[in-house]
Amino acid sequence: WEYQVGPSVGIEAGDHIWCSRYILERITEQAGVVLTLDPKPIDGDWNGAGCHTNYSTK
C-alpha cells in the first residue's frame, strides 16, 4: 500500500517526508508490523512496481 504527504512547497517537502517516515515507523513498531522502505523487497520480475514519486503543479 502507499501513503501520501503534502501538499508541500520547496524544502518543506523534505521535512514532511522525514516526519511522516518517523511517524510511520512508530506506528508499525506499536502494531508489531515489519516496515521496509525498499522499493522492491521481494526478488522477481516486478515491472512497474518500483519506488516512484508524483509531482503536481496544481
C-alpha positions as a LaTeX table, in Angstrom:
\begin{tabular}{lrrr}
\hline
Residue & $x$ (\AA) & $y$ (\AA) & $z$ (\AA) \\
\hline
Trp1 & 0.00 & 0.00 & 0.00 \\
Glu2 & 1.07 & 3.63 & $-0.10$ \\
Tyr3 & 0.54 & 6.83 & 1.78 \\
Gln4 & 0.79 & 10.42 & 0.63 \\
Val5 & 2.41 & 13.54 & 2.01 \\
Gly6 & 1.58 & 17.08 & 1.02 \\
Pro7 & 0.89 & 19.42 & $-0.47$ \\
Ser8 & 4.31 & 20.90 & 0.32 \\
Val9 & 6.33 & 23.72 & $-1.19$ \\
Gly10 & 10.09 & 23.66 & $-1.71$ \\
Ile11 & 12.38 & 22.33 & 1.00 \\
Glu12 & 9.35 & 21.84 & 3.24 \\
Ala13 & 8.55 & 18.70 & 1.21 \\
Gly14 & 11.72 & 17.02 & 2.50 \\
Asp15 & 10.82 & 17.91 & 6.09 \\
His16 & 7.34 & 16.45 & 5.64 \\
Ile17 & 8.74 & 13.22 & 4.18 \\
Trp18 & 11.17 & 12.75 & 7.09 \\
Cys19 & 8.46 & 13.47 & 9.68 \\
Ser20 & 5.95 & 11.16 & 8.01 \\
Arg21 & 8.57 & 8.41 & 7.79 \\
Tyr22 & 9.27 & 8.75 & 11.53 \\
Ile23 & 5.55 & 8.59 & 12.36 \\
Leu24 & 5.07 & 5.55 & 10.11 \\
Glu25 & 8.00 & 3.78 & 11.83 \\
Arg26 & 6.49 & 4.42 & 15.28 \\
Ile27 & 3.03 & 3.22 & 14.19 \\
Thr28 & 4.39 & $-0.02$ & 12.72 \\
Glu29 & 6.55 & $-0.54$ & 15.81 \\
Gln30 & 3.49 & $-0.29$ & 18.08 \\
Ala31 & 1.45 & $-2.56$ & 15.78 \\
Gly32 & 4.19 & $-5.20$ & 15.64 \\
Val33 & 4.48 & $-4.89$ & 11.86 \\
Val34 & 7.77 & $-5.01$ & 9.95 \\
Leu35 & 8.37 & $-1.88$ & 7.85 \\
Thr36 & 10.61 & $-1.79$ & 4.82 \\
Leu37 & 11.20 & 1.23 & 2.61 \\
Asp38 & 12.87 & $-0.93$ & $-0.05$ \\
Pro39 & 11.00 & $-0.25$ & $-3.32$ \\
Lys40 & 11.23 & $-3.94$ & $-4.33$ \\
Pro41 & 11.60 & $-6.07$ & $-1.18$ \\
Ile42 & 10.96 & $-9.40$ & $-2.96$ \\
Asp43 & 13.12 & $-10.75$ & $-5.80$ \\
Gly44 & 11.48 & $-11.34$ & $-9.16$ \\
Asp45 & 10.09 & $-9.59$ & $-12.20$ \\
Trp46 & 8.16 & $-6.63$ & $-10.75$ \\
Asn47 & 7.78 & $-4.40$ & $-13.81$ \\
Gly48 & 6.45 & $-1.03$ & $-12.77$ \\
Ala49 & 6.40 & $-1.90$ & $-9.08$ \\
Gly50 & 9.28 & 0.34 & $-8.01$ \\
Cys51 & 9.62 & 3.40 & $-5.88$ \\
His52 & 8.01 & 6.37 & $-7.57$ \\
Thr53 & 7.25 & 9.99 & $-6.86$ \\
Asn54 & 4.36 & 12.00 & $-8.24$ \\
Tyr55 & 4.53 & 15.76 & $-8.67$ \\
Ser56 & 1.65 & 18.13 & $-9.25$ \\
Thr57 & 1.66 & 21.79 & $-10.22$ \\
Lys58 & $-1.94$ & 22.28 & $-9.12$ \\
\hline
\end{tabular}
